[in-house]
Each structure stands twice: as structure tokens, then as C-alpha cells.
Amino acid sequence: MKARNKRIGVIAAAAAIGALVFGVASPGLADPAGGTFKPIVGVGSDTTQDVVGGLASVIPEIGSYNAGGGTIQVSDGGPTFNRPNGSTAGVQALSASVNDTGTRTWPASGGVSITGQIDFARSSSAPSGSFPGTQLTFIPFARDAVTFAVNAASDFPRDIPLGSSAQDSISPAPFTLRNIYRCTVTTYLDEDLNPVTIRPLIPQSGSGTRSFWIGALGLTEGTLGGCVTDLGNTVQEHSGAQVTGPGDIVPFSIAQYIAQGNYSTLPTTVAERRFQVELGRIGTVKPVIPSVGGGVELNGDFPVSRLVFNVVETARITEGDPKYDAQLAAAFVGTGSDVCQASSTIVQYGFGTIGALCGNTTTYKQGFRY
């Protein structure tokens, strides 16, 4: 197809100047070096694993363990347990680590007690109202935005409105992201006017991006259409590995996309997992814009954005509490915290800074999560 060939040529040219780089995954994880243990241990979100790994490179006390499979040991002489994969798993593991009742466990640990092993959880989603309480504090440190990604060689439309529930009764259903994930829009026409079946992909259960994307579309797990699939819980967020067909579409963190494109210049190992995907616009708004000095950065005006958080036990950042941990508080609490002062690192990994909101500990709370 002429249009497809032209698009591939444009992508190749962009890759040549470093704006869009498609490639194979770089080896390794950004965990602390084998046999090295840090006093502040974090697990959880795939979305923020790279930026927090970058922060750990300039804040020596932090040891951040990437999401994914396999096992980890985070303390000298401590247990080996399954690696938490995603925001939900990270918060659940943190809750089990606190173990204030003496009976709380994290089933996904493989039956291993992880009491006292985790100090913070990375989360790309805000506190859940389904877990009322204030025992956990979600501390915002940056802003991300989420758009859709499609196969770069496809004719899949690159500019799609978000859509709203007010349009649900319109027939035929408007071509919107909401309707694609409701499965009321199931095809698009390629340049030869042939229908292409759409396969809406969604990240694995427990992914903060999964829950955020569903909420951004005004949907719930129960109102997702039957055509939406996580391929047996194997769609890892922010990876283009399974976006192989012309009808495939998946939510993708814009900050992750930028960080993966910058992988060769970052101070830590970042796996280039975009493969053949290209980001789309939502309502004509570009996901990235040129940055001063070259390259691209997150478009601060993108309509689908979110805060990202580091989650800690509230008692450990509360002065006067017997559990208060000055080192943990210094790392995360307030605009003068180590994390908030590392704004250049946050931007380097594709995220936006959030000014006075960084390090806020009064607004975002929930109870322990099981």
C-alpha cells in the first residue's frame, strides 16, 4: 500500500534523528546490583519502574526492583519471593510487608512471609476507594499521560476521540476509543476500503495503567466489551511485543514511550520494548512535543493524564509516631525531598514535573490492600 509505505518511510526518518526509535529489548533489569541491598526498597508499577530506577541512581538509599516475572531478594539474609508485577501487586506486597496484624500475607509471594521487606510501592494509579482508610499514603512525584498505540505499519487511524457515555445511544456508533473498548466499533477501513477487525488489547490484571485507561474511557471491568483481551493475562503494559496485527490497539504510557526511546542515553538500563508501535493522538492533541535542546517531551496539554505515586506506610512518615523513619521521609516527603529535588531526572525519563504537589502527604490516602 502506498500510504503504508510512506508511513514506514516517515518512521524510519524519525528514527534516524532519534525521535522515534524502534528496536529490540535491551538486556537486564534496573534492580540493585546482585548482592547489594539498599535501606529503602520499592516494588510495583511497570510504568514508573524506569524513572524510579533513575532516581535510585542519584539517591543511593533507594533500591527499586522492576516489575515482571521471576524472584527477588531485597535484604541481606532475607527471603526470596516472587517479584510484584504492577501497581496493585506492589501495594498488596507493601501491605503484607507492614503486616501490622501479624497475620497479613501476600499470596503471590509463593507462601513466603515478606514482613519487613518492602518500604514503598510504585503506583501509576491513585488510591482506591474500595480500600478505605489512611494507613497508606500515596505520595505524588510526577505526571504521566496515556494514549493508544497501534502497529506502525498499519492503516489504523492515528487520531481518535476519547468518546463519552452521552454518545452511547448514537447509531451507528461513533469511532471513539470508548466505543472500541465497548466493542460497539469493531472494524476500520484500510486505504483500499477493506474492513480490518480491531483487537483491543488491555494490560495484565493488577496493572495501574489498565485500571486508569478503563476509568479514562468511563468504563469499568464489567462494562468492557467482550472483544477486549489481555491474551490470558500476558499483555505486559508499555510493551509493543503483542501489537503485531493491523487491528491491534493498546494503551501506552507516553512517558514510558519517551524513556524507551532515550534508552541509549539514560544512566540506567531501560528496556526498549516499543518494537513496531506508534502512538496516536486523542482529539487532535499530540502526545509528545519537541523539547528545548532536541528530542521530545511529554505534551503537558494532553487530555488523558495522571499523577504517579510512591506509596508508603503513613506511620513511617508521621513525626512523633513510634514507626517514624526519617530516612524514608527525607526521600519522599515534601518538595524538598530527595525525589522532588531530582526534577531533571524525572524529565529525562519522560515524565512531567508537578511543582508544589510533589511530595504531598495530606491528600492521597487509603487503607491496606489485600
ChimeraX attribute file (.defattr): number of C-alpha atoms within 10 A of each C-alpha:
attribute: neighborCount
match mode: 1-to-1
recipient: residues
	/A:1	12
	/A:2	8
	/A:3	13
	/A:4	15
	/A:5	12
	/A:6	12
	/A:7	16
	/A:8	15
	/A:9	13
	/A:10	12
	/A:11	19
	/A:12	16
	/A:13	14
	/A:14	13
	/A:15	15
	/A:16	11
	/A:17	11
	/A:18	15
	/A:19	20
	/A:20	22
	/A:21	24
	/A:22	21
	/A:23	15
	/A:24	13
	/A:25	16
	/A:26	14
	/A:27	10
	/A:28	9
	/A:29	18
	/A:30	22
	/A:31	22
	/A:32	19
	/A:33	9
	/A:34	9
	/A:35	9
	/A:36	12
	/A:37	17
	/A:38	16
	/A:39	16
	/A:40	19
	/A:41	21
	/A:42	29
	/A:43	33
	/A:44	34
	/A:45	34
	/A:46	28
	/A:47	29
	/A:48	28
	/A:49	26
	/A:50	31
	/A:51	26
	/A:52	26
	/A:53	26
	/A:54	23
	/A:55	25
	/A:56	21
	/A:57	18
	/A:58	14
	/A:59	15
	/A:60	11
	/A:61	16
	/A:62	24
	/A:63	28
	/A:64	28
	/A:65	27
	/A:66	27
	/A:67	26
	/A:68	16
	/A:69	10
	/A:70	10
	/A:71	14
	/A:72	17
	/A:73	18
	/A:74	28
	/A:75	17
	/A:76	10
	/A:77	7
	/A:78	14
	/A:79	16
	/A:80	16
	/A:81	18
	/A:82	19
	/A:83	22
	/A:84	31
	/A:85	23
	/A:86	32
	/A:87	32
	/A:88	25
	/A:89	28
	/A:90	28
	/A:91	30
	/A:92	22
	/A:93	34
	/A:94	34
	/A:95	29
	/A:96	27
	/A:97	21
	/A:98	20
	/A:99	18
	/A:100	11
	/A:101	8
	/A:102	9
	/A:103	9
	/A:104	19
	/A:105	23
	/A:106	23
	/A:107	14
	/A:108	15
	/A:109	19
	/A:110	12
	/A:111	11
	/A:112	14
	/A:113	20
	/A:114	23
	/A:115	21
	/A:116	14
	/A:117	21
	/A:118	24
	/A:119	23
	/A:120	30
	/A:121	30
	/A:122	33
	/A:123	31
	/A:124	31
	/A:125	21
	/A:126	21
	/A:127	20
	/A:128	13
	/A:129	10
	/A:130	9
	/A:131	13
	/A:132	14
	/A:133	12
	/A:134	17
	/A:135	16
	/A:136	25
	/A:137	27
	/A:138	29
	/A:139	27
	/A:140	27
	/A:141	30
	/A:142	27
	/A:143	22
	/A:144	24
	/A:145	25
	/A:146	24
	/A:147	23
	/A:148	22
	/A:149	27
	/A:150	27
	/A:151	22
	/A:152	22
	/A:153	21
	/A:154	24
	/A:155	20
	/A:156	23
	/A:157	13
	/A:158	16
	/A:159	17
	/A:160	19
	/A:161	16
	/A:162	20
	/A:163	20
	/A:164	15
	/A:165	11
	/A:166	7
	/A:167	13
	/A:168	15
	/A:169	9
	/A:170	8
	/A:171	8
	/A:172	9
	/A:173	14
	/A:174	17
	/A:175	18
	/A:176	21
	/A:177	23
	/A:178	27
	/A:179	23
	/A:180	25
	/A:181	27
	/A:182	20
	/A:183	20
	/A:184	19
	/A:185	19
	/A:186	18
	/A:187	17
	/A:188	18
	/A:189	13
	/A:190	18
	/A:191	14
	/A:192	8
	/A:193	8
	/A:194	10
	/A:195	13
	/A:196	18
	/A:197	15
	/A:198	21
	/A:199	21
	/A:200	24
	/A:201	21
	/A:202	26
	/A:203	25
	/A:204	21
	/A:205	20
	/A:206	20
	/A:207	26
	/A:208	25
	/A:209	28
	/A:210	25
	/A:211	22
	/A:212	20
	/A:213	23
	/A:214	18
	/A:215	12
	/A:216	20
	/A:217	21
	/A:218	15
	/A:219	19
	/A:220	12
	/A:221	10
	/A:222	7
	/A:223	12
	/A:224	19
	/A:225	18
	/A:226	12
	/A:227	15
	/A:228	18
	/A:229	19
	/A:230	17
	/A:231	13
	/A:232	8
	/A:233	12
	/A:234	13
	/A:235	21
	/A:236	21
	/A:237	25
	/A:238	23
	/A:239	25
	/A:240	24
	/A:241	16
	/A:242	20
	/A:243	23
	/A:244	17
	/A:245	16
	/A:246	19
	/A:247	21
	/A:248	21
	/A:249	28
	/A:250	29
	/A:251	24
	/A:252	29
	/A:253	27
	/A:254	27
	/A:255	30
	/A:256	29
	/A:257	28
	/A:258	24
	/A:259	24
	/A:260	28
	/A:261	27
	/A:262	21
	/A:263	19
	/A:264	14
	/A:265	11
	/A:266	17
	/A:267	15
	/A:268	18
	/A:269	19
	/A:270	27
	/A:271	21
	/A:272	24
	/A:273	21
	/A:274	27
	/A:275	19
	/A:276	21
	/A:277	28
	/A:278	20
	/A:279	25
	/A:280	22
	/A:281	20
	/A:282	22
	/A:283	14
	/A:284	12
	/A:285	15
	/A:286	18
	/A:287	26
	/A:288	23
	/A:289	12
	/A:290	12
	/A:291	11
	/A:292	8
	/A:293	6
	/A:294	10
	/A:295	16
	/A:296	19
	/A:297	23
	/A:298	24
	/A:299	22
	/A:300	17
	/A:301	12
	/A:302	20
	/A:303	18
	/A:304	16
	/A:305	19
	/A:306	18
	/A:307	21
	/A:308	24
	/A:309	28
	/A:310	27
	/A:311	30
	/A:312	28
	/A:313	24
	/A:314	20
	/A:315	17
	/A:316	21
	/A:317	21
	/A:318	15
	/A:319	12
	/A:320	9
	/A:321	11
	/A:322	9
	/A:323	13
	/A:324	16
	/A:325	14
	/A:326	13
	/A:327	13
	/A:328	21
	/A:329	18
	/A:330	14
	/A:331	19
	/A:332	27
	/A:333	21
	/A:334	21
	/A:335	17
	/A:336	15
	/A:337	17
	/A:338	19
	/A:339	26
	/A:340	26
	/A:341	17
	/A:342	17
	/A:343	19
	/A:344	13
	/A:345	20
	/A:346	23
	/A:347	19
	/A:348	19
	/A:349	29
	/A:350	29
	/A:351	30
	/A:352	22
	/A:353	20
	/A:354	16
	/A:355	12
	/A:356	12
	/A:357	17
	/A:358	25
	/A:359	27
	/A:360	17
	/A:361	21
	/A:362	11
	/A:363	12
	/A:364	17
	/A:365	24
	/A:366	20
	/A:367	19
	/A:368	23
	/A:369	20
	/A:370	16
